[in-house]
Amino acid sequence: MDKDTIAAIATSLGKGGIGVIRVAGPKSIDVCKKITGIVPSDHKATLLKFKTSTNEILDEGITIFFKGPHSFTGDDVVEFQCHGGPVIMDMLLKEILQITDVRQAGPGEFTQRAFLNGKIDLTQAEAIIDLINASSEKAALSASRSLQGVFSQKINTVNDKLIKLRTYVEATIDFPDESIDFINDGQVESEIENIIQEMNSLLNEAKQGVILQEGIKIVIAGRPNAGKSSLLNALCGKDLAIVTNIEGTTRDAIHENIDIDGLPLHIVDTAGLRTHTSDIVEQIGINRAWNEIEAADRILFVYDVSRTDDYEQVKLFTDIQERIGNNVDFSIICNKIDLTDNYSLPDEMNTYPQIPFCSKNLKGMEELRKHLKECAGYTNSTEGLFSARRRHLESLEKALSHLQKGQELINCMSAFELCAEELRNAQNNLNDILGRFTADDLLGKIFSTFCVGK
C-alpha cells in the first residue's frame, strides 16, 4: 500500500465559518510540528497558531491529532480547523504541501486508505459518498445504516451459513464412506433452501436501497401543447416551465429532482415532438428530447384527450415505441379530462397503465404519485433499510443463481462435487460486495467518485 503522506481540504468549496484540512500518513506528526510547533495529545483538540516556513502567522484554530491505528484511515492523522475562507485555506494547504514527502490527496483517497487498512469494508466506504449525496431524508438514513454496517452484517450472516454448508458438503465428498447424519437427514437441501430464502429477502431490500439512492428517471413526452409542461409544474409543485397555448414553447429539456415519500425522481420535461418544423431552435430541442427518451427509466406519454383528431398523437406514440423497443416502460397520462365528458384511448395505448389527469385542479395527482412508486417497486417502509448500488444487486443476483444451481444439482443428481463449486462461487460473489476480493480497477472507479479530502 502507498505510504505517502497525503493532505487535502476536507470541507466543501466556498466560504464558511470553519474549514478543515486533513493530513494522513507517516509524516503527519512532522507536518503538525512544522505548522504549529507542537504535537497535541492524542484525540485532544488544541487551540494553536498556524505558521509559515518563515514563522509568519497565517491563522489560529483547532488542531486535533489522531494516533494510528485509532483514526479514520488507520494512519496517523492530523486535522487543522481554520477559518473557512478559500484564500486562507489554500495558503495553509500550500504550506503543508511544501513539506518533504507530503502530496495532494486524490479523490476519495482518505476513505480508500480506511478500506485498505481494514477500518471499513467496501459497502461502508460506498455508504459515505451515498450519505453525502443523499437527496432525501430516507436516502440519508439508509446510507447511515450502511455506514454503521447493517448491510455488511446481513452479508456476513449469509456468508457464515454458506461456510458452514460448504463444510458439510466438502466433508461428504472427502469421506464418502462415512455415514453423515447431516446428509442422510436431508439437511443440505434444507439449508440451501433457507439460504436461498434469505438471499431473496436480502436482494429485495438491496433493490429498495438502490431506488432510494439512485431514484428513477421519468421523461415526460408528447406532441406540442399536450400539457407536458403543466404536468411537470404540477409534479414539482412550482412553475418551472413556461406554459402557453403556443405550440413549441418548450425548446429544451428541463430537469428537476423531486421526491415522493422519500423516492427520488429525476423528472425531465421535453420539447413537443413533431416531424415538421422550420424553427432551427425547436429542431435542436426535439433532438434533445429523443436523447432523453432513450435514456429514461419510464416515459409519461401525455395524451390530450380533448383533441378530436388523435392521428398525430398515435403516430408519435408508435414512433417512440419503434425507436426504443422494449427498453423503456410507458404510462399514459390522459390529460385535460376537464375539457371532455367522454373519451377513449386508441387501441395502441390500451395495454399500458392509464392515469386520468387535469393540471388545472390536479385531479389524478395522488393516483399518479402512487403509480410512480409502484412502478419503481418502492415501499414507504424504511425499517432496517440500507443503501445499496447496482453492483451489489449484480453480485447478489449472481450468488443467488449459483445457489439455485447448487440446489438443483443436489435435488436432481446428488452431485455434491458440482454443488460445492456452486456454493464456492456464491460465496465469492458475496465477498465481492464487501471488497474482500475486488479488482483494483473497480476500486479505482468507486473511489474516483468521491470528493477530494474524503
C-alpha positions in Angstrom: 0.0 0.0 0.0 1.1 3.6 -0.8 2.6 5.0 2.4 2.9 8.6 1.2 1.6 11.3 3.5 -1.4 13.0 1.9 -3.2 16.3 2.5 -6.3 18.0 1.3 -9.1 20.4 2.2 -11.9 18.3 3.6 -14.6 20.9 3.7 -16.6 21.9 0.6 -15.7 24.8 -1.7 -16.8 28.3 -0.8 -16.8 30.5 2.2 -17.7 29.2 5.7 -17.1 29.8 9.4 -14.7 26.8 9.6 -12.6 25.0 7.1 -10.8 21.7 7.7 -7.6 20.5 6.2 -6.8 16.8 6.8 -3.4 15.2 6.7 -2.8 11.4 6.9 0.3 9.3 6.8 3.7 8.7 8.5 4.7 12.4 8.1 1.6 13.7 9.8 3.5 14.4 13.1 6.2 16.3 11.2 3.6 18.3 9.4 1.9 19.2 12.7 5.3 20.3 14.3 6.2 22.5 11.3 2.8 24.2 11.1 2.0 24.6 14.9 5.4 24.0 16.6 4.0 21.1 18.7 2.0 17.9 18.5 -1.2 17.9 20.6 -2.1 15.0 22.8 -3.9 12.1 21.0 -7.6 12.8 20.4 -7.5 16.2 22.1 -8.5 19.5 20.4 -5.9 22.2 21.0 -6.1 25.9 20.0 -2.8 26.7 18.2 -1.4 29.2 15.7 -0.7 28.1 12.2 2.6 29.4 10.8 4.5 29.5 7.5 8.0 28.2 7.0 9.2 31.8 7.7 7.4 31.8 11.1 4.7 34.2 9.9 1.3 33.5 11.5 -1.3 32.5 8.9 -4.3 31.8 11.2 -5.3 30.5 14.6 -7.5 27.5 15.0 -8.1 24.0 16.4 -5.6 21.1 15.8 -6.5 17.5 16.5 -4.1 14.6 16.3 -5.3 11.0 15.9 -2.7 8.4 16.5 -3.0 5.4 14.2 -4.5 2.9 14.1 -7.2 4.8 16.1 -8.1 7.1 13.3 -10.4 7.2 10.3 -7.8 5.9 7.9 -5.8 3.8 10.3 -2.8 6.0 9.8 -1.5 8.9 11.9 -4.0 11.8 11.1 -3.9 15.5 11.8 -6.8 17.9 11.2 -6.3 21.6 11.1 -9.5 23.6 11.7 -9.0 27.2 10.4 -11.3 30.0 9.3 -13.3 28.9 6.3 -12.2 31.4 3.7 -10.9 29.8 0.5 -7.8 32.0 0.3 -6.6 31.3 3.8 -7.3 27.5 3.4 -5.4 27.5 0.1 -2.4 29.3 1.7 -2.3 26.8 4.6 -2.6 23.8 2.3 0.2 25.2 0.2 2.4 25.4 3.3 1.6 21.8 4.1 2.3 20.5 0.6 5.8 22.2 0.6 6.9 19.8 3.4 9.0 17.0 2.1 7.2 13.7 1.2 3.7 15.3 1.5 1.5 15.4 -1.5 -2.1 16.4 -2.5 -4.6 13.6 -1.8 -6.6 12.2 -4.8 -10.4 11.8 -4.9 -11.5 9.5 -2.1 -8.0 8.6 -1.1 -8.6 9.0 2.7 -11.6 6.7 2.5 -9.7 4.3 0.3 -6.9 4.1 2.9 -9.5 3.4 5.6 -10.8 0.5 3.4 -7.3 -0.8 2.6 -6.3 -0.6 6.3 -9.4 -2.7 7.3 -11.2 0.2 9.1 -14.2 -0.2 7.0 -15.4 -2.6 4.3 -16.3 -1.6 0.7 -20.1 -1.2 1.4 -19.3 1.2 4.2 -16.9 3.1 2.1 -19.6 3.5 -0.6 -22.1 4.5 2.0 -20.0 7.5 2.9 -20.5 9.1 -0.5 -24.1 8.0 -0.6 -24.6 9.8 2.7 -23.0 13.0 1.2 -25.1 12.8 -2.0 -28.4 11.8 -0.3 -31.3 13.6 -2.0 -33.9 12.8 0.7 -34.1 12.1 4.4 -34.8 8.4 3.8 -31.9 8.2 1.5 -29.7 9.7 4.2 -31.0 7.4 6.9 -30.4 4.3 4.7 -26.9 5.4 3.9 -26.2 6.0 7.6 -27.3 2.4 8.3 -25.0 1.1 5.7 -22.1 3.1 7.1 -22.9 1.6 10.5 -22.5 -1.9 9.0 -26.2 -3.0 8.6 -25.7 -4.2 5.0 -22.3 -5.8 5.8 -23.8 -7.7 8.8 -26.5 -9.1 6.6 -23.9 -10.3 4.0 -21.7 -11.8 6.7 -24.7 -13.6 8.2 -25.4 -15.3 4.9 -21.7 -15.9 4.3 -21.3 -17.7 7.7 -24.2 -20.0 6.8 -22.6 -20.7 3.4 -19.3 -21.6 5.0 -21.0 -24.0 7.4 -22.9 -25.6 4.5 -19.8 -25.9 2.4 -18.0 -27.6 5.3 -20.6 -30.4 5.3 -20.7 -30.7 1.6 -16.9 -30.9 1.3 -16.9 -33.5 4.1 -19.4 -35.6 2.1 -17.0 -35.5 -0.8 -13.9 -36.3 1.2 -15.4 -39.0 3.4 -18.0 -40.8 1.2 -17.9 -44.0 3.3 -18.8 -42.2 6.5 -22.4 -42.0 7.4 -23.0 -38.3 7.9 -26.3 -37.7 9.6 -26.4 -34.2 8.2 -26.7 -35.6 4.6 -28.9 -38.5 5.4 -31.4 -36.3 7.1 -31.7 -34.1 4.0 -30.3 -31.1 5.9 -28.2 -30.0 2.9 -31.3 -29.5 0.8 -33.0 -27.7 3.8 -30.0 -25.4 4.5 -29.7 -24.4 0.8 -33.4 -23.6 0.7 -33.1 -21.5 3.9 -30.1 -19.6 2.4 -31.9 -19.0 -0.9 -34.9 -17.5 1.0 -32.5 -15.2 3.0 -30.8 -14.2 -0.3 -34.2 -13.4 -1.9 -35.1 -11.2 1.1 -31.7 -9.5 1.0 -32.0 -8.9 -2.7 -35.4 -7.2 -2.3 -34.0 -5.0 0.5 -31.0 -4.1 -1.7 -33.3 -3.1 -4.5 -35.1 -0.7 -2.2 -31.7 0.7 -1.2 -30.7 1.3 -4.8 -34.0 3.0 -5.5 -33.5 5.3 -2.5 -30.0 6.3 -3.6 -30.4 6.5 -7.4 -34.1 7.1 -7.9 -35.6 6.7 -11.3 -35.6 8.9 -14.4 -39.0 9.9 -15.6 -39.3 11.6 -19.0 -42.4 13.5 -20.0 -43.1 13.1 -23.7 -45.9 14.0 -26.1 -46.9 16.2 -29.0 -46.7 20.1 -28.7 -49.3 21.6 -26.4 -50.4 18.3 -25.0 -49.8 19.6 -21.4 -46.3 18.3 -20.7 -45.0 21.4 -19.0 -48.2 21.7 -17.0 -47.6 18.2 -15.8 -44.0 19.0 -14.8 -45.1 22.0 -12.8 -47.8 20.0 -11.1 -45.4 17.2 -10.1 -42.8 19.7 -8.8 -45.3 22.0 -7.1 -43.9 25.1 -8.7 -43.8 27.0 -12.1 -40.6 25.7 -13.6 -41.7 25.6 -17.2 -43.4 28.3 -19.2 -46.9 27.3 -20.2 -48.7 28.9 -23.2 -51.1 28.0 -25.9 -48.4 28.4 -28.5 -47.0 25.2 -29.8 -43.2 24.8 -29.4 -43.0 26.9 -26.3 -40.7 24.4 -24.6 -37.4 24.4 -26.6 -35.1 22.5 -24.4 -35.2 19.7 -21.8 -36.0 20.9 -18.3 -34.6 18.7 -15.5 -35.8 18.7 -11.9 -35.3 16.4 -8.9 -38.2 15.7 -6.6 -39.1 13.0 -4.1 -42.4 11.2 -3.4 -42.5 9.9 0.1 -38.7 9.6 0.0 -38.5 8.1 -3.5 -36.1 10.3 -5.6 -37.4 11.1 -9.1 -35.5 12.8 -11.8 -38.2 14.5 -13.9 -37.4 15.6 -17.5 -39.8 17.8 -19.5 -39.1 17.6 -23.2 -39.9 19.7 -26.2 -43.1 18.7 -28.0 -42.2 16.1 -30.7 -43.3 16.7 -34.3 -41.6 15.9 -37.6 -42.3 19.1 -39.4 -40.9 22.4 -38.1 -38.8 25.1 -39.8 -37.6 26.5 -36.5 -33.9 25.5 -36.1 -34.0 26.0 -32.3 -37.1 23.8 -32.0 -35.4 21.1 -34.1 -32.5 21.1 -31.7 -34.9 20.8 -28.8 -36.7 17.9 -30.4 -33.4 16.1 -31.0 -32.5 16.5 -27.3 -36.0 15.2 -26.4 -35.3 12.0 -28.3 -32.0 11.6 -26.4 -33.7 12.0 -23.1 -36.5 9.5 -24.1 -33.9 6.8 -25.0 -32.2 7.3 -21.5 -35.4 7.1 -19.5 -36.4 4.5 -16.9 -40.1 5.3 -17.6 -41.9 7.6 -20.1 -45.0 9.5 -19.1 -46.7 9.9 -22.5 -49.1 12.9 -22.3 -52.2 12.2 -24.4 -54.5 15.2 -24.9 -58.0 13.6 -24.6 -59.7 16.9 -25.8 -58.4 16.5 -29.4 -60.9 15.0 -31.7 -58.2 14.1 -34.3 -55.7 12.0 -32.4 -53.8 10.7 -35.5 -50.7 12.7 -34.7 -50.6 11.6 -31.1 -51.0 7.9 -32.1 -48.3 8.3 -34.8 -45.9 9.9 -32.3 -46.6 7.1 -29.7 -45.9 4.4 -32.2 -42.8 6.2 -33.4 -41.4 6.3 -29.8 -42.2 2.6 -29.4 -40.4 1.7 -32.6 -37.4 3.8 -31.6 -36.9 2.5 -28.1 -38.3 -1.0 -28.5 -39.0 -2.7 -25.2 -36.2 -1.0 -23.3 -38.5 1.6 -21.5 -41.9 1.3 -20.0 -44.8 3.6 -20.7 -47.5 5.2 -18.6 -50.3 7.1 -20.4 -51.3 10.4 -18.9 -54.8 11.1 -20.1 -54.6 14.9 -19.8 -57.2 17.7 -20.0 -60.0 15.5 -18.7 -61.8 18.7 -17.6 -62.4 19.6 -21.3 -64.4 16.5 -22.2 -67.0 14.3 -20.6 -66.2 11.2 -22.6 -63.0 10.0 -24.1 -61.4 6.7 -25.2 -57.8 5.8 -25.9 -56.7 4.3 -29.2 -56.1 0.6 -29.3 -52.3 1.2 -29.4 -52.3 2.6 -25.9 -54.9 0.4 -24.2 -52.4 -2.2 -22.9 -50.5 0.4 -20.8 -51.3 1.9 -17.4 -53.6 5.0 -17.8 -53.9 7.9 -15.4 -56.7 10.4 -15.9 -55.3 13.9 -15.1 -56.1 17.5 -15.0 -53.3 20.0 -14.4 -55.7 22.8 -13.5 -57.3 21.2 -10.5 -54.6 18.5 -10.0 -57.2 15.7 -10.3 -55.4 12.5 -10.6 -52.2 13.7 -8.8 -52.5 11.3 -5.9 -53.1 8.4 -8.3 -50.1 9.4 -10.4 -47.8 9.6 -7.3 -49.0 6.2 -6.1 -48.5 4.8 -9.6 -44.9 6.1 -9.9 -44.0 4.5 -6.5 -45.5 1.2 -7.7 -43.6 1.4 -11.0 -40.3 1.8 -9.1 -41.2 -1.1 -6.7 -40.9 1.4 -3.9 -42.3 0.9 -0.4 -42.8 3.5 2.3 -41.3 1.4 5.0 -37.6 2.1 5.8 -37.3 -0.2 8.8 -33.8 -1.7 8.7 -33.3 -0.4 5.1 -29.7 0.3 3.9 -28.2 1.9 0.9 -27.1 -0.2 -2.0 -25.8 0.1 -5.5 -26.3 -1.7 -8.8 -23.1 -3.6 -8.5 -24.4 -5.0 -5.2 -27.5 -6.2 -7.0 -25.5 -7.8 -9.7 -23.4 -9.7 -7.2 -26.4 -10.8 -5.1 -28.2 -12.0 -8.3 -25.1 -14.0 -9.3 -24.8 -15.5 -5.9 -28.5 -16.4 -5.8 -28.2 -18.0 -9.3 -25.2 -20.2 -8.1 -27.2 -21.3 -5.0 -30.2 -22.2 -7.1 -28.0 -24.3 -9.4 -26.4 -25.9 -6.4 -29.9 -26.8 -5.1 -30.9 -28.3 -8.4 -27.7 -30.4 -8.6 -28.4 -31.8 -5.1 -32.1 -32.4 -5.6 -31.9 -34.0 -9.0 -28.5 -35.6 -9.2 -27.0 -35.7 -5.7 -23.9 -34.2 -7.4 -22.1 -32.9 -4.3 -18.9 -32.1 -6.1 -20.7 -29.8 -8.6 -22.8 -28.3 -5.8 -19.6 -27.5 -3.8 -18.3 -25.5 -6.7 -21.6 -23.5 -7.0 -21.5 -22.7 -3.3 -17.9 -21.5 -3.6 -18.9 -19.2 -6.5 -21.8 -17.9 -4.5 -19.5 -17.1 -1.6 -17.1 -15.3 -3.9 -19.9 -13.1 -5.2 -20.8 -12.1 -1.6 -17.2 -11.3 -0.9 -17.0 -9.1 -3.9 -19.7 -6.9 -2.3 -17.6 -6.4 0.8 -14.4 -5.8 -1.2 -12.6 -8.9 0.1 -11.7 -10.0 -3.4 -12.2 -6.9 -5.6 -10.2 -5.9 -8.7 -8.1 -2.8 -8.5 -9.8 -1.2 -11.5 -13.2 -1.5 -9.7 -11.7 0.1 -6.5 -10.3 2.9 -8.6 -13.7 3.5 -10.3 -15.5 3.6 -6.9 -13.2 5.9 -5.1 -12.8 8.3 -8.1 -16.4 9.3 -7.5 -15.5 10.8 -4.1 -14.6 14.4 -3.5 -11.0 15.3 -2.7 -10.5 15.4 1.0 -12.8 12.5 1.7 
